[in-house]
Amino acid sequence: MSIDPTDRLIKDLSDGRPHDPDWRLPTGFTLSEFRLLIPGLLTFGGAKYEEMLAGWEQKTTWDGCPMNRGYGLSETDNEMPPRIDRLMWDFIALFDFGYLDPPPTEGEITVAESRKLLLEHLYGASPEPESAPGDERQAAGASLVVDG
């Protein structure tokens, strides 16, 4: 019997495995590689990255989860957008366990660069779309704007 990837991830997180530099998520990414996908993942549904960061520290409620705010999922909703559902589950688990703190900043990666990495992961080598849903500034290549 195989173990569900989310169950394995939660066990690894509980055991502190992400501190091992060779540890990989069920999607194959290391924690540092996954962090670079976060701005693209959070804005994939059209939300602005700055809006997704609002309430980042509220890990005790589903309302504080950026995936909930960005995609309007309920606590019991298992219907996530195709292709990114596994990445979303990884994000939710890492976020809940505090492994994504602090969120990626301008010094790490821009939203446009992160989206390009995400698209390459999802579709193979793919050009960056000319515009991103709901955020013309980011589509123009602007860097992240993060307070704090």
ABEGO torsion letter per residue (X at the ends): XBBBAAAAAAAAAAAGAAABAABBBAAGBBAAAAAAAAAAAAAAAGBBAAAAABGAABAABAAABAAAAAAGBBAABABBBBGAAAAAAAAAAAAAAGAAOBBBBAAABBAAAAAAAAAAAAAEBBBBBABBBGBAAAAAGBBBBBBX
